[in-house]
């Protein structure tokens, strides 16, 4: 298609970004290499300035505005990463930035965006709601809208990630990346397919916010009516026209992952790679762990961002542990007699399980007179250890019920 970007567009963006963005590291992943039985590398855009790849596209777009346009200011809509990228780029280029964010945007992303100098406005509960408000602001004030993905300059800037990957891993067989609106995968696909036509480009969406599969099936962008995922960075309700054209032409496959898959990926990255990555940033790794991706080796997974709310990180870790069979939530019924609670806890400790918290209740209507219910959160070494613990408790005469949050 003649309206697609070219390798020259991506190379021009790289020249523009020289000295502005980091060349992020490409790190070998031994855990994933063992799981997949092929070399796997991680492209660490979570270590980029402002915590994600977004600054690449934002800077490219704003730097190409005229002096008069920059004087009117810029406006953006984002759940956080594009917001930070725009705020940082606008500050470097001397433009005033206003960013519209969903009302439920993660507080650390809001704080960081303010820290880079942008003014924050809240609108709606999704990025798409915020984008409507940002467009209205642009029309009302003359500020230039910096779209989070659907602009050629933005796509060109994001595509420099693809150039770096092939500089660092020239024989890469597959590149896997998260997909929201499609700016990153569009740019990466342009660069990679131009240099290596045989390379596979795989996109990953959260199953609760996956607009691309139905859109590709229909041959045109289709808007979702709702979304629900922990991956706020890729919770986009509808592909862009420009990005959809690129994905349709250049991307080999789009797969989806669940929030459980994302939690497991973040836990692996934290434990084995000592990397803090947000749910959207771990989507590529989540897809690799599911085994549903057709791969050519070696594989490069892009960690697209690392801006995660610490409170969400705590919940994701707990969820990841549960998904891995290493975290149990149990309700155990026992007699209401002195020493019974101590006996129960001693038995659990004897099986080398770690008790995280305990709730002791006499007032559950399910209980008979003289019974109490003890709710426990317990860390184990894995599914086999969990099953052995539950079996031992039941063998000892306890009535054990698994509570929500336990797989």
C-alpha positions in Angstrom: 0.0 0.0 0.0 1.5 3.3 -1.1 0.3 5.2 2.0 2.4 3.1 4.4 5.5 4.5 6.0 8.8 3.5 4.6 12.2 2.6 6.0 13.4 6.1 5.1 10.7 7.5 7.4 11.9 5.5 10.3 15.6 6.2 9.7 14.8 10.0 9.5 13.1 9.7 12.9 16.1 7.9 14.3 18.4 10.8 13.2 16.0 13.2 14.9 16.0 11.2 18.1 19.8 10.8 18.3 20.9 12.1 21.7 17.3 12.5 22.8 16.2 9.0 23.7 18.2 6.0 25.1 19.2 3.1 23.0 17.7 0.6 25.4 19.4 -2.7 26.2 18.6 -6.1 24.7 18.9 -8.7 27.4 19.0 -12.4 27.0 16.2 -14.3 28.9 17.4 -17.6 30.2 14.1 -18.5 31.8 12.1 -18.0 28.6 14.9 -19.6 26.5 14.4 -22.7 28.6 10.6 -22.7 28.4 10.5 -22.2 24.6 13.7 -24.1 23.8 14.9 -21.3 21.6 16.9 -18.1 22.2 14.7 -15.3 23.6 15.8 -11.7 24.1 14.0 -8.8 25.9 14.0 -5.3 24.4 13.9 -3.1 27.6 11.9 -0.1 26.7 10.7 -0.1 30.3 14.2 1.5 30.9 13.5 4.3 28.3 13.2 7.9 29.4 9.8 8.5 31.0 9.5 4.8 31.4 8.3 3.7 28.0 8.8 3.9 24.2 6.2 6.7 24.0 8.7 9.5 24.1 10.1 8.4 20.7 6.9 9.2 18.9 5.9 12.2 21.0 9.3 13.9 20.4 9.3 13.1 16.7 5.8 14.6 16.3 6.3 17.8 18.4 9.8 18.5 16.9 8.3 18.7 13.4 5.7 21.3 14.4 6.4 24.8 13.2 7.4 27.5 15.7 3.9 29.0 15.4 2.3 25.6 16.1 4.5 24.9 19.2 3.6 28.4 20.5 -0.1 27.4 20.6 0.8 24.5 22.8 0.1 20.8 22.4 -2.6 18.6 23.9 -2.7 14.8 24.3 -4.9 12.0 25.7 -3.4 9.1 27.6 -3.7 6.7 30.5 -0.2 7.6 31.4 2.7 6.6 29.2 1.9 8.8 26.2 1.1 11.5 28.7 4.6 11.3 30.1 6.2 11.1 26.7 4.4 14.2 25.5 5.1 16.1 28.7 8.8 15.3 28.5 9.1 16.0 24.8 7.1 19.3 25.0 9.3 20.5 27.9 12.5 19.8 25.9 11.1 21.6 22.8 9.6 24.6 24.7 5.9 23.9 24.1 3.2 24.1 26.7 1.5 20.7 27.2 -2.0 19.8 28.4 -2.9 16.2 28.9 -6.4 14.7 29.3 -6.4 11.5 31.3 -9.1 9.1 32.4 -10.4 9.8 35.9 -9.1 6.4 37.0 -5.6 7.0 35.6 -2.9 5.5 37.9 -1.7 8.1 40.4 2.1 7.6 39.7 1.5 8.2 36.0 -0.4 11.4 36.8 2.3 12.6 39.2 5.1 11.9 36.8 3.2 13.7 34.0 2.8 16.8 36.2 6.5 16.5 37.1 7.5 16.8 33.5 5.5 20.1 33.4 2.2 19.2 31.8 -1.2 20.5 32.9 -3.6 17.7 33.7 -7.3 17.5 32.9 -9.5 14.5 33.6 -12.2 13.2 31.3 -14.2 10.0 31.3 -13.1 6.5 32.3 -11.2 5.4 29.1 -8.4 6.8 26.9 -11.1 7.1 24.1 -13.1 9.4 26.4 -10.0 11.5 27.1 -9.3 11.7 23.4 -12.7 13.1 22.7 -12.1 15.8 25.3 -8.6 16.5 24.0 -9.9 17.0 20.4 -12.5 19.5 21.7 -9.7 21.3 23.7 -7.6 21.5 20.5 -10.5 22.9 18.5 -11.3 25.4 21.3 -7.8 26.7 22.0 -5.8 26.0 18.8 -3.5 23.6 20.6 -2.0 20.9 18.4 -3.3 17.4 19.2 -0.5 14.8 19.6 -2.4 11.6 18.9 -1.2 8.6 21.0 -0.8 6.4 17.9 -2.6 7.4 14.7 -0.1 9.8 13.1 2.7 9.1 10.7 5.3 11.0 12.8 4.3 9.1 15.9 4.5 5.8 14.1 7.9 6.8 12.7 9.3 7.6 16.1 8.0 4.3 17.6 9.5 2.4 14.7 13.0 3.3 15.8 12.6 0.5 18.4 12.6 -1.9 15.4 15.8 -0.4 14.0 17.5 -0.8 17.4 16.4 -4.4 17.7 17.9 -5.4 14.3 21.1 -3.5 15.2 21.3 -5.5 18.4 20.0 -8.9 17.1 20.4 -8.9 13.3 19.2 -12.5 12.9 16.0 -12.0 14.9 13.3 -14.4 13.6 10.3 -13.0 15.5 9.5 -9.7 17.3 6.6 -9.8 19.7 5.1 -6.7 21.2 2.0 -5.3 23.0 -0.7 -3.6 20.9 -3.1 -1.0 22.0 -3.9 1.5 19.2 -1.1 0.0 17.1 1.6 2.8 16.9 4.5 0.7 18.2 3.8 -2.4 16.2 3.2 -0.4 13.0 6.5 1.4 13.2 8.4 -1.7 14.2 6.8 -3.7 11.4 7.8 -1.1 8.8 11.4 -1.1 9.9 11.8 -4.8 10.5 10.0 -6.0 7.3 12.0 -3.5 5.2 15.3 -4.9 6.5 14.2 -8.5 6.9 11.1 -9.4 4.9 11.0 -12.9 6.4 10.8 -11.8 10.0 7.6 -12.5 11.9 5.8 -9.6 13.7 3.4 -10.7 16.4 1.1 -8.4 18.3 -0.4 -9.1 21.7 -3.6 -7.6 23.1 -5.3 -8.0 26.5 -8.4 -10.2 26.0 -10.5 -7.7 27.9 -9.6 -4.9 25.5 -8.9 -6.6 22.1 -10.1 -4.5 19.3 -7.8 -5.7 16.6 -9.0 -9.3 16.1 -12.6 -8.4 15.3 -11.4 -5.4 13.3 -9.0 -7.5 11.2 -11.8 -10.1 10.6 -14.1 -7.3 9.4 -11.5 -5.6 7.3 -12.1 -2.2 9.0 -11.6 -0.7 12.5 -14.3 -1.8 14.9 -14.8 -0.1 18.2 -15.3 -2.1 21.4 -18.3 -1.3 23.5 -16.5 -2.1 26.8 -13.1 -3.0 28.1 -11.8 -4.6 31.3 -8.1 -5.3 31.9 -5.3 -4.5 34.3 -3.3 -3.5 31.2 -4.4 0.2 31.1 -1.5 1.0 28.7 -3.1 -1.0 25.9 -6.8 -0.6 26.8 -7.7 1.2 23.5 -11.3 0.8 22.3 -10.7 1.2 18.5 -7.7 0.9 16.2 -6.7 4.0 14.3 -7.1 4.2 10.5 -3.4 4.6 9.8 -2.3 2.0 12.3 -4.9 -0.4 11.1 -3.6 -0.1 7.5 -0.1 -1.0 8.7 -1.2 -3.9 10.9 -3.4 -5.3 8.2 -0.5 -5.2 5.7 2.6 -6.0 7.8 1.7 -7.9 11.0 1.7 -11.7 10.9 -0.6 -12.4 13.8 -2.4 -10.8 16.8 -3.0 -12.9 19.9 -4.7 -12.2 23.2 -3.7 -12.8 26.8 -5.7 -12.8 30.0 -5.0 -10.8 33.1 -3.8 -14.0 34.7 -1.3 -14.4 31.9 -0.1 -10.9 32.4 0.2 -11.4 36.1 2.3 -14.5 35.6 4.6 -12.6 33.1 5.1 -9.7 35.5 6.0 -12.1 38.3 8.5 -13.9 36.1 10.1 -10.6 35.1 10.3 -9.4 38.7 11.6 -12.6 40.2 14.0 -13.8 37.4 15.0 -10.6 35.7 14.7 -8.1 38.5 12.7 -5.9 36.2 9.7 -3.8 37.1 7.3 -3.8 34.2 3.6 -2.7 33.9 1.0 -5.1 32.7 1.0 -3.8 29.1 4.7 -3.8 29.1 4.7 -7.6 30.0 2.2 -8.5 27.3 4.7 -9.9 24.9 6.2 -12.2 27.6 2.7 -13.3 28.6 2.0 -14.4 25.1 5.3 -16.4 25.0 4.4 -18.1 28.2 1.0 -19.2 26.9 2.6 -21.1 24.1 0.0 -19.9 21.6 2.4 -18.0 19.4 4.0 -19.4 16.2 7.7 -18.4 16.5 10.8 -18.3 14.3 14.0 -18.1 16.4 15.6 -16.1 17.9 12.7 -14.3 19.5 12.7 -10.7 20.7 10.0 -9.6 23.2 9.5 -5.9 23.6 9.0 -4.7 27.2 7.1 -1.6 26.2 6.8 0.1 29.6 7.6 0.0 33.3 5.2 2.6 34.8 3.2 0.6 37.3 1.3 1.8 40.3 2.9 0.1 43.4 -0.6 -0.7 44.7 -1.4 -2.5 41.5 2.0 -4.2 41.6 1.1 -5.7 45.0 -2.1 -7.1 43.6 -0.5 -8.4 40.5 2.2 -10.2 42.5 -0.4 -11.8 44.7 -2.5 -12.8 41.6 0.6 -14.1 39.8 1.5 -16.2 42.8 -2.0 -17.6 42.9 -1.9 -18.3 39.1 1.4 -20.2 39.6 -0.2 -22.2 42.4 2.0 -20.5 45.1 -0.7 -18.6 46.9 -3.7 -20.1 48.6 -6.7 -18.5 50.3 -8.4 -21.0 52.5 -11.4 -21.2 54.9 -10.9 -23.8 57.5 -13.6 -24.9 60.0 -12.4 -26.0 63.4 -13.7 -26.3 67.0 -14.2 -23.2 69.2 -11.9 -24.4 71.9 -8.7 -23.0 73.5 -5.6 -24.1 71.5 -7.5 -25.0 68.3 -6.2 -22.1 66.3 -2.6 -22.7 67.5 -2.9 -26.4 66.5 -4.1 -25.4 63.0 -1.3 -22.9 62.5 1.3 -25.4 63.9 0.1 -28.0 61.4 0.4 -25.6 58.5 3.9 -24.5 59.6 4.8 -28.1 59.9 4.2 -28.5 56.2 6.7 -25.6 55.5 4.0 -23.2 54.2 4.2 -19.5 55.1 1.0 -17.9 56.6 0.5 -14.4 55.3 -2.6 -13.4 57.2 -5.3 -14.9 59.5 -9.0 -14.0 60.1 -10.8 -15.7 62.9 -14.6 -15.6 62.9 -17.4 -17.1 65.0 -20.2 -15.3 63.3 -20.5 -17.0 59.9 -24.1 -18.3 59.5 -22.8 -21.5 57.9 -21.1 -22.5 61.2 -22.6 -24.8 63.8 -22.6 -24.0 67.4 -19.1 -24.5 68.8 -17.4 -24.0 65.5 -15.2 -21.2 64.2 -14.0 -20.4 60.7 -10.4 -19.4 60.1 -9.6 -17.7 56.8 -5.9 -17.8 55.8 -3.7 -16.6 53.1 -0.8 -19.0 52.6 2.3 -19.0 50.4 3.5 -22.3 49.1 6.3 -23.6 46.9 3.9 -24.5 44.0 0.9 -26.5 42.9 2.2 -29.9 44.3 3.0 -28.3 47.7 -0.4 -26.6 47.8 -2.2 -29.8 47.0 -0.2 -31.7 49.7 -1.1 -29.1 52.3 -4.8 -29.1 51.5 -4.8 -32.9 51.6 -3.0 -33.1 54.9 -5.4 -30.6 56.5 -8.4 -32.6 55.3 -6.8 -35.9 56.5 -6.5 -34.2 59.9 -10.3 -33.7 60.0 -10.5 -30.1 58.9 -13.2 -28.9 56.5 -11.2 -26.9 54.0 -12.8 -24.5 51.4 -10.8 -22.7 48.7 -11.7 -19.0 48.6 -11.8 -16.7 45.6 -8.3 -15.7 44.5 -7.1 -19.4 44.6 -6.7 -21.1 41.2 
